[in-house]
Amino acid sequence: MHFVRLLTILLVAATALPSLAGGKKQTMAGFAFHLETQPGENPKMVFPQFVAGKERVFRRVPEISTKDVEAFNPFPSQDGQGFGVLLKLKGGAANRLSGVTAANTGKWMIARVNGRIVDAVRIDQQITDGEMVIWKGLSQAEIAGMDKKLPRIGERKPRG
């Protein structure tokens, strides 16, 4: 009897949650860049991901995230499916990225957009210009959502 009540409560809550969100899809691209780390770290602080033919371990806490982005410019991805984006970072984040890439040359960094892994790059040198690129994986809706929240590089205000 208690199980049936609990199941009923869970079903009501599950059907009510989408209506509380107003039925709107999230279109603003949420970015997170995760750095490769050593396999022996605390399992709660890392996650495995298959990159460049090998399972690698990445930090759960991102080095750079959406809050660090100042402006952006989208471009069609080379594979013709979706878009890539050039991200201009805020001052403090640009300095942080410079330090992280100087200390981790040779390691991998993966890019997540709205929680899904879309790209990976190997750090081959220190990044000192405060710009990061995601080469693929963004949709037109995500670009439109970014236009509502962030300015394009060289513009003062968001387009939306």
mmCIF file of the C-alpha atoms, coordinates in Angstrom:
data_MODEL
# 
_entry.id   MODEL 
# 
loop_
_atom_site.group_PDB 
_atom_site.id 
_atom_site.type_symbol 
_atom_site.label_atom_id 
_atom_site.label_alt_id 
_atom_site.label_comp_id 
_atom_site.label_asym_id 
_atom_site.label_entity_id 
_atom_site.label_seq_id 
_atom_site.pdbx_PDB_ins_code 
_atom_site.Cartn_x 
_atom_site.Cartn_y 
_atom_site.Cartn_z 
_atom_site.occupancy 
_atom_site.B_iso_or_equiv 
_atom_site.pdbx_formal_charge 
_atom_site.auth_seq_id 
_atom_site.auth_comp_id 
_atom_site.auth_asym_id 
_atom_site.auth_atom_id 
_atom_site.pdbx_PDB_model_num 
ATOM 1   C CA . MET A 1 1   ? 0.000  0.000  0.000   1.00 0.00 ? 1   MET A CA 1 
ATOM 2   C CA . HIS A 1 2   ? 2.804  2.430  0.890   1.00 0.00 ? 2   HIS A CA 1 
ATOM 3   C CA . PHE A 1 3   ? 4.566  1.511  -2.327  1.00 0.00 ? 3   PHE A CA 1 
ATOM 4   C CA . VAL A 1 4   ? 1.491  2.458  -4.399  1.00 0.00 ? 4   VAL A CA 1 
ATOM 5   C CA . ARG A 1 5   ? 1.257  5.858  -2.646  1.00 0.00 ? 5   ARG A CA 1 
ATOM 6   C CA . LEU A 1 6   ? 4.941  6.512  -3.181  1.00 0.00 ? 6   LEU A CA 1 
ATOM 7   C CA . LEU A 1 7   ? 4.691  5.535  -6.845  1.00 0.00 ? 7   LEU A CA 1 
ATOM 8   C CA . THR A 1 8   ? 1.675  7.837  -7.287  1.00 0.00 ? 8   THR A CA 1 
ATOM 9   C CA . ILE A 1 9   ? 3.524  10.762 -5.692  1.00 0.00 ? 9   ILE A CA 1 
ATOM 10  C CA . LEU A 1 10  ? 6.555  10.178 -7.916  1.00 0.00 ? 10  LEU A CA 1 
ATOM 11  C CA . LEU A 1 11  ? 4.415  10.021 -11.060 1.00 0.00 ? 11  LEU A CA 1 
ATOM 12  C CA . VAL A 1 12  ? 2.599  13.249 -10.167 1.00 0.00 ? 12  VAL A CA 1 
ATOM 13  C CA . ALA A 1 13  ? 5.918  15.010 -9.460  1.00 0.00 ? 13  ALA A CA 1 
ATOM 14  C CA . ALA A 1 14  ? 7.448  13.769 -12.725 1.00 0.00 ? 14  ALA A CA 1 
ATOM 15  C CA . THR A 1 15  ? 4.533  15.032 -14.793 1.00 0.00 ? 15  THR A CA 1 
ATOM 16  C CA . ALA A 1 16  ? 4.399  18.374 -12.940 1.00 0.00 ? 16  ALA A CA 1 
ATOM 17  C CA . LEU A 1 17  ? 8.068  19.278 -13.389 1.00 0.00 ? 17  LEU A CA 1 
ATOM 18  C CA . PRO A 1 18  ? 7.920  19.960 -17.153 1.00 0.00 ? 18  PRO A CA 1 
ATOM 19  C CA . SER A 1 19  ? 4.939  22.269 -16.661 1.00 0.00 ? 19  SER A CA 1 
ATOM 20  C CA . LEU A 1 20  ? 6.830  24.214 -13.992 1.00 0.00 ? 20  LEU A CA 1 
ATOM 21  C CA . ALA A 1 21  ? 9.597  24.846 -16.507 1.00 0.00 ? 21  ALA A CA 1 
ATOM 22  C CA . GLY A 1 22  ? 7.079  26.421 -18.850 1.00 0.00 ? 22  GLY A CA 1 
ATOM 23  C CA . GLY A 1 23  ? 7.730  23.847 -21.548 1.00 0.00 ? 23  GLY A CA 1 
ATOM 24  C CA . LYS A 1 24  ? 10.722 25.846 -22.802 1.00 0.00 ? 24  LYS A CA 1 
ATOM 25  C CA . LYS A 1 25  ? 13.771 24.058 -24.095 1.00 0.00 ? 25  LYS A CA 1 
ATOM 26  C CA . GLN A 1 26  ? 17.142 25.278 -22.938 1.00 0.00 ? 26  GLN A CA 1 
ATOM 27  C CA . THR A 1 27  ? 18.788 26.837 -25.968 1.00 0.00 ? 27  THR A CA 1 
ATOM 28  C CA . MET A 1 28  ? 21.628 28.846 -24.440 1.00 0.00 ? 28  MET A CA 1 
ATOM 29  C CA . ALA A 1 29  ? 24.728 26.734 -24.839 1.00 0.00 ? 29  ALA A CA 1 
ATOM 30  C CA . GLY A 1 30  ? 26.265 25.860 -21.490 1.00 0.00 ? 30  GLY A CA 1 
ATOM 31  C CA . PHE A 1 31  ? 30.022 25.369 -21.862 1.00 0.00 ? 31  PHE A CA 1 
ATOM 32  C CA . ALA A 1 32  ? 32.427 23.354 -19.731 1.00 0.00 ? 32  ALA A CA 1 
ATOM 33  C CA . PHE A 1 33  ? 36.049 22.511 -20.496 1.00 0.00 ? 33  PHE A CA 1 
ATOM 34  C CA . HIS A 1 34  ? 37.477 19.573 -18.540 1.00 0.00 ? 34  HIS A CA 1 
ATOM 35  C CA . LEU A 1 35  ? 41.196 18.845 -18.197 1.00 0.00 ? 35  LEU A CA 1 
ATOM 36  C CA . GLU A 1 36  ? 42.747 15.387 -18.403 1.00 0.00 ? 36  GLU A CA 1 
ATOM 37  C CA . THR A 1 37  ? 44.200 14.184 -15.124 1.00 0.00 ? 37  THR A CA 1 
ATOM 38  C CA . GLN A 1 38  ? 45.927 11.118 -13.677 1.00 0.00 ? 38  GLN A CA 1 
ATOM 39  C CA . PRO A 1 39  ? 43.995 7.812  -13.473 1.00 0.00 ? 39  PRO A CA 1 
ATOM 40  C CA . GLY A 1 40  ? 44.667 7.297  -9.737  1.00 0.00 ? 40  GLY A CA 1 
ATOM 41  C CA . GLU A 1 41  ? 42.701 10.341 -8.509  1.00 0.00 ? 41  GLU A CA 1 
ATOM 42  C CA . ASN A 1 42  ? 39.614 10.197 -6.283  1.00 0.00 ? 42  ASN A CA 1 
ATOM 43  C CA . PRO A 1 43  ? 36.908 8.469  -8.384  1.00 0.00 ? 43  PRO A CA 1 
ATOM 44  C CA . LYS A 1 44  ? 34.307 10.994 -7.210  1.00 0.00 ? 44  LYS A CA 1 
ATOM 45  C CA . MET A 1 45  ? 36.341 13.859 -8.679  1.00 0.00 ? 45  MET A CA 1 
ATOM 46  C CA . VAL A 1 46  ? 37.005 12.386 -12.150 1.00 0.00 ? 46  VAL A CA 1 
ATOM 47  C CA . PHE A 1 47  ? 35.220 10.665 -15.017 1.00 0.00 ? 47  PHE A CA 1 
ATOM 48  C CA . PRO A 1 48  ? 36.516 8.433  -17.821 1.00 0.00 ? 48  PRO A CA 1 
ATOM 49  C CA . GLN A 1 49  ? 36.096 9.362  -21.475 1.00 0.00 ? 49  GLN A CA 1 
ATOM 50  C CA . PHE A 1 50  ? 37.283 7.677  -24.648 1.00 0.00 ? 50  PHE A CA 1 
ATOM 51  C CA . VAL A 1 51  ? 39.456 10.227 -26.537 1.00 0.00 ? 51  VAL A CA 1 
ATOM 52  C CA . ALA A 1 52  ? 41.942 9.693  -29.378 1.00 0.00 ? 52  ALA A CA 1 
ATOM 53  C CA . GLY A 1 53  ? 41.678 5.920  -29.252 1.00 0.00 ? 53  GLY A CA 1 
ATOM 54  C CA . LYS A 1 54  ? 42.228 5.604  -25.512 1.00 0.00 ? 54  LYS A CA 1 
ATOM 55  C CA . GLU A 1 55  ? 40.200 5.839  -22.328 1.00 0.00 ? 55  GLU A CA 1 
ATOM 56  C CA . ARG A 1 56  ? 41.395 8.901  -20.441 1.00 0.00 ? 56  ARG A CA 1 
ATOM 57  C CA . VAL A 1 57  ? 40.386 10.415 -17.105 1.00 0.00 ? 57  VAL A CA 1 
ATOM 58  C CA . PHE A 1 58  ? 39.108 14.004 -16.783 1.00 0.00 ? 58  PHE A CA 1 
ATOM 59  C CA . ARG A 1 59  ? 38.381 16.278 -13.842 1.00 0.00 ? 59  ARG A CA 1 
ATOM 60  C CA . ARG A 1 60  ? 34.675 16.699 -13.029 1.00 0.00 ? 60  ARG A CA 1 
ATOM 61  C CA . VAL A 1 61  ? 35.160 20.351 -12.115 1.00 0.00 ? 61  VAL A CA 1 
ATOM 62  C CA . PRO A 1 62  ? 35.669 22.324 -15.340 1.00 0.00 ? 62  PRO A CA 1 
ATOM 63  C CA . GLU A 1 63  ? 38.641 24.635 -15.840 1.00 0.00 ? 63  GLU A CA 1 
ATOM 64  C CA . ILE A 1 64  ? 36.525 27.038 -17.902 1.00 0.00 ? 64  ILE A CA 1 
ATOM 65  C CA . SER A 1 65  ? 32.722 27.331 -18.002 1.00 0.00 ? 65  SER A CA 1 
ATOM 66  C CA . THR A 1 66  ? 29.918 29.517 -19.375 1.00 0.00 ? 66  THR A CA 1 
ATOM 67  C CA . LYS A 1 67  ? 30.375 32.202 -16.711 1.00 0.00 ? 67  LYS A CA 1 
ATOM 68  C CA . ASP A 1 68  ? 33.904 32.781 -18.049 1.00 0.00 ? 68  ASP A CA 1 
ATOM 69  C CA . VAL A 1 69  ? 32.785 33.681 -21.592 1.00 0.00 ? 69  VAL A CA 1 
ATOM 70  C CA . GLU A 1 70  ? 32.732 37.354 -22.585 1.00 0.00 ? 70  GLU A CA 1 
ATOM 71  C CA . ALA A 1 71  ? 31.767 37.069 -26.268 1.00 0.00 ? 71  ALA A CA 1 
ATOM 72  C CA . PHE A 1 72  ? 31.621 34.572 -29.123 1.00 0.00 ? 72  PHE A CA 1 
ATOM 73  C CA . ASN A 1 73  ? 31.627 34.062 -32.880 1.00 0.00 ? 73  ASN A CA 1 
ATOM 74  C CA . PRO A 1 74  ? 30.016 31.005 -34.488 1.00 0.00 ? 74  PRO A CA 1 
ATOM 75  C CA . PHE A 1 75  ? 31.152 29.342 -37.704 1.00 0.00 ? 75  PHE A CA 1 
ATOM 76  C CA . PRO A 1 76  ? 29.980 26.342 -39.758 1.00 0.00 ? 76  PRO A CA 1 
ATOM 77  C CA . SER A 1 77  ? 31.768 23.173 -38.665 1.00 0.00 ? 77  SER A CA 1 
ATOM 78  C CA . GLN A 1 78  ? 34.090 21.513 -41.157 1.00 0.00 ? 78  GLN A CA 1 
ATOM 79  C CA . ASP A 1 79  ? 31.986 18.352 -41.197 1.00 0.00 ? 79  ASP A CA 1 
ATOM 80  C CA . GLY A 1 80  ? 28.991 20.427 -42.356 1.00 0.00 ? 80  GLY A CA 1 
ATOM 81  C CA . GLN A 1 81  ? 26.862 19.277 -39.444 1.00 0.00 ? 81  GLN A CA 1 
ATOM 82  C CA . GLY A 1 82  ? 26.191 22.140 -37.097 1.00 0.00 ? 82  GLY A CA 1 
ATOM 83  C CA . PHE A 1 83  ? 28.471 24.863 -35.874 1.00 0.00 ? 83  PHE A CA 1 
ATOM 84  C CA . GLY A 1 84  ? 31.670 25.518 -34.030 1.00 0.00 ? 84  GLY A CA 1 
ATOM 85  C CA . VAL A 1 85  ? 32.312 28.583 -31.923 1.00 0.00 ? 85  VAL A CA 1 
ATOM 86  C CA . LEU A 1 86  ? 35.199 30.871 -30.998 1.00 0.00 ? 86  LEU A CA 1 
ATOM 87  C CA . LEU A 1 87  ? 34.904 31.947 -27.365 1.00 0.00 ? 87  LEU A CA 1 
ATOM 88  C CA . LYS A 1 88  ? 36.537 35.111 -26.016 1.00 0.00 ? 88  LYS A CA 1 
ATOM 89  C CA . LEU A 1 89  ? 37.152 34.709 -22.291 1.00 0.00 ? 89  LEU A CA 1 
ATOM 90  C CA . LYS A 1 90  ? 36.887 37.329 -19.543 1.00 0.00 ? 90  LYS A CA 1 
ATOM 91  C CA . GLY A 1 91  ? 40.174 38.645 -18.123 1.00 0.00 ? 91  GLY A CA 1 
ATOM 92  C CA . GLY A 1 92  ? 40.475 36.404 -15.069 1.00 0.00 ? 92  GLY A CA 1 
ATOM 93  C CA . ALA A 1 93  ? 39.475 33.317 -17.028 1.00 0.00 ? 93  ALA A CA 1 
ATOM 94  C CA . ALA A 1 94  ? 41.973 34.167 -19.778 1.00 0.00 ? 94  ALA A CA 1 
ATOM 95  C CA . ASN A 1 95  ? 44.745 34.338 -17.165 1.00 0.00 ? 95  ASN A CA 1 
ATOM 96  C CA . ARG A 1 96  ? 43.585 31.056 -15.615 1.00 0.00 ? 96  ARG A CA 1 
ATOM 97  C CA . LEU A 1 97  ? 43.570 29.370 -19.048 1.00 0.00 ? 97  LEU A CA 1 
ATOM 98  C CA . SER A 1 98  ? 47.081 30.649 -19.724 1.00 0.00 ? 98  SER A CA 1 
ATOM 99  C CA . GLY A 1 99  ? 48.351 29.064 -16.512 1.00 0.00 ? 99  GLY A CA 1 
ATOM 100 C CA . VAL A 1 100 ? 46.456 25.800 -16.999 1.00 0.00 ? 100 VAL A CA 1 
ATOM 101 C CA . THR A 1 101 ? 47.680 25.318 -20.565 1.00 0.00 ? 101 THR A CA 1 
ATOM 102 C CA . ALA A 1 102 ? 51.289 26.228 -19.645 1.00 0.00 ? 102 ALA A CA 1 
ATOM 103 C CA . ALA A 1 103 ? 51.298 23.605 -16.881 1.00 0.00 ? 103 ALA A CA 1 
ATOM 104 C CA . ASN A 1 104 ? 49.496 20.881 -18.860 1.00 0.00 ? 104 ASN A CA 1 
ATOM 105 C CA . THR A 1 105 ? 51.061 20.801 -22.319 1.00 0.00 ? 105 THR A CA 1 
ATOM 106 C CA . GLY A 1 106 ? 50.513 17.380 -23.863 1.00 0.00 ? 106 GLY A CA 1 
ATOM 107 C CA . LYS A 1 107 ? 47.285 16.672 -21.967 1.00 0.00 ? 107 LYS A CA 1 
ATOM 108 C CA . TRP A 1 108 ? 43.780 16.639 -23.406 1.00 0.00 ? 108 TRP A CA 1 
ATOM 109 C CA . MET A 1 109 ? 40.890 18.983 -22.736 1.00 0.00 ? 109 MET A CA 1 
ATOM 110 C CA . ILE A 1 110 ? 37.327 18.075 -23.639 1.00 0.00 ? 110 ILE A CA 1 
ATOM 111 C CA . ALA A 1 111 ? 34.500 20.488 -24.386 1.00 0.00 ? 111 ALA A CA 1 
ATOM 112 C CA . ARG A 1 112 ? 30.965 19.896 -23.169 1.00 0.00 ? 112 ARG A CA 1 
ATOM 113 C CA . VAL A 1 113 ? 28.010 21.822 -24.543 1.00 0.00 ? 113 VAL A CA 1 
ATOM 114 C CA . ASN A 1 114 ? 24.760 21.477 -22.605 1.00 0.00 ? 114 ASN A CA 1 
ATOM 115 C CA . GLY A 1 115 ? 26.195 18.413 -20.868 1.00 0.00 ? 115 GLY A CA 1 
ATOM 116 C CA . ARG A 1 116 ? 27.223 16.473 -23.967 1.00 0.00 ? 116 ARG A CA 1 
ATOM 117 C CA . ILE A 1 117 ? 30.834 16.025 -25.029 1.00 0.00 ? 117 ILE A CA 1 
ATOM 118 C CA . VAL A 1 118 ? 31.258 17.569 -28.463 1.00 0.00 ? 118 VAL A CA 1 
ATOM 119 C CA . ASP A 1 119 ? 34.993 18.011 -28.971 1.00 0.00 ? 119 ASP A CA 1 
ATOM 120 C CA . ALA A 1 120 ? 38.453 17.296 -27.585 1.00 0.00 ? 120 ALA A CA 1 
ATOM 121 C CA . VAL A 1 121 ? 41.765 19.024 -28.146 1.00 0.00 ? 121 VAL A CA 1 
ATOM 122 C CA . ARG A 1 122 ? 45.306 18.186 -27.151 1.00 0.00 ? 122 ARG A CA 1 
ATOM 123 C CA . ILE A 1 123 ? 47.070 21.096 -25.483 1.00 0.00 ? 123 ILE A CA 1 
ATOM 124 C CA . ASP A 1 124 ? 50.132 21.679 -27.637 1.00 0.00 ? 124 ASP A CA 1 
ATOM 125 C CA . GLN A 1 125 ? 51.150 25.086 -26.279 1.00 0.00 ? 125 GLN A CA 1 
ATOM 126 C CA . GLN A 1 126 ? 50.226 27.764 -23.765 1.00 0.00 ? 126 GLN A CA 1 
ATOM 127 C CA . ILE A 1 127 ? 47.118 29.754 -24.752 1.00 0.00 ? 127 ILE A CA 1 
ATOM 128 C CA . THR A 1 128 ? 47.826 33.423 -24.045 1.00 0.00 ? 128 THR A CA 1 
ATOM 129 C CA . ASP A 1 129 ? 45.201 35.211 -26.174 1.00 0.00 ? 129 ASP A CA 1 
ATOM 130 C CA . GLY A 1 130 ? 42.200 34.299 -24.005 1.00 0.00 ? 130 GLY A CA 1 
ATOM 131 C CA . GLU A 1 131 ? 40.376 32.533 -26.844 1.00 0.00 ? 131 GLU A CA 1 
ATOM 132 C CA . MET A 1 132 ? 39.089 28.975 -27.004 1.00 0.00 ? 132 MET A CA 1 
ATOM 133 C CA . VAL A 1 133 ? 37.554 27.122 -29.926 1.00 0.00 ? 133 VAL A CA 1 
ATOM 134 C CA . ILE A 1 134 ? 34.974 24.376 -30.046 1.00 0.00 ? 134 ILE A CA 1 
ATOM 135 C CA . TRP A 1 135 ? 35.274 23.046 -33.587 1.00 0.00 ? 135 TRP A CA 1 
ATOM 136 C CA . LYS A 1 136 ? 31.936 21.247 -33.825 1.00 0.00 ? 136 LYS A CA 1 
ATOM 137 C CA . GLY A 1 137 ? 28.775 20.130 -32.095 1.00 0.00 ? 137 GLY A CA 1 
ATOM 138 C CA . LEU A 1 138 ? 26.564 23.211 -31.650 1.00 0.00 ? 138 LEU A CA 1 
ATOM 139 C CA . SER A 1 139 ? 23.086 23.514 -33.124 1.00 0.00 ? 139 SER A CA 1 
ATOM 140 C CA . GLN A 1 140 ? 21.462 26.532 -34.747 1.00 0.00 ? 140 GLN A CA 1 
ATOM 141 C CA . ALA A 1 141 ? 19.148 26.804 -31.719 1.00 0.00 ? 141 ALA A CA 1 
ATOM 142 C CA . GLU A 1 142 ? 22.137 26.941 -29.355 1.00 0.00 ? 142 GLU A CA 1 
ATOM 143 C CA . ILE A 1 143 ? 23.744 29.705 -31.433 1.00 0.00 ? 143 ILE A CA 1 
ATOM 144 C CA . ALA A 1 144 ? 20.446 31.646 -31.389 1.00 0.00 ? 144 ALA A CA 1 
ATOM 145 C CA . GLY A 1 145 ? 20.289 31.199 -27.607 1.00 0.00 ? 145 GLY A CA 1 
ATOM 146 C CA . MET A 1 146 ? 23.839 32.497 -27.246 1.00 0.00 ? 146 MET A CA 1 
ATOM 147 C CA . ASP A 1 147 ? 22.899 35.543 -29.347 1.00 0.00 ? 147 ASP A CA 1 
ATOM 148 C CA . LYS A 1 148 ? 20.279 36.386 -26.706 1.00 0.00 ? 148 LYS A CA 1 
ATOM 149 C CA . LYS A 1 149 ? 22.736 36.247 -23.801 1.00 0.00 ? 149 LYS A CA 1 
ATOM 150 C CA . LEU A 1 150 ? 26.212 37.073 -25.137 1.00 0.00 ? 150 LEU A CA 1 
ATOM 151 C CA . PRO A 1 151 ? 27.539 39.627 -27.629 1.00 0.00 ? 151 PRO A CA 1 
ATOM 152 C CA . ARG A 1 152 ? 29.417 38.555 -30.708 1.00 0.00 ? 152 ARG A CA 1 
ATOM 153 C CA . ILE A 1 153 ? 33.132 39.369 -30.617 1.00 0.00 ? 153 ILE A CA 1 
ATOM 154 C CA . GLY A 1 154 ? 33.513 43.064 -31.510 1.00 0.00 ? 154 GLY A CA 1 
ATOM 155 C CA . GLU A 1 155 ? 29.914 43.948 -30.576 1.00 0.00 ? 155 GLU A CA 1 
ATOM 156 C CA . ARG A 1 156 ? 28.774 45.573 -27.334 1.00 0.00 ? 156 ARG A CA 1 
ATOM 157 C CA . LYS A 1 157 ? 25.417 43.911 -26.732 1.00 0.00 ? 157 LYS A CA 1 
ATOM 158 C CA . PRO A 1 158 ? 23.762 40.552 -27.376 1.00 0.00 ? 158 PRO A CA 1 
ATOM 159 C CA . ARG A 1 159 ? 21.783 40.442 -30.623 1.00 0.00 ? 159 ARG A CA 1 
ATOM 160 C CA . GLY A 1 160 ? 18.656 38.929 -29.066 1.00 0.00 ? 160 GLY A CA 1 
# 
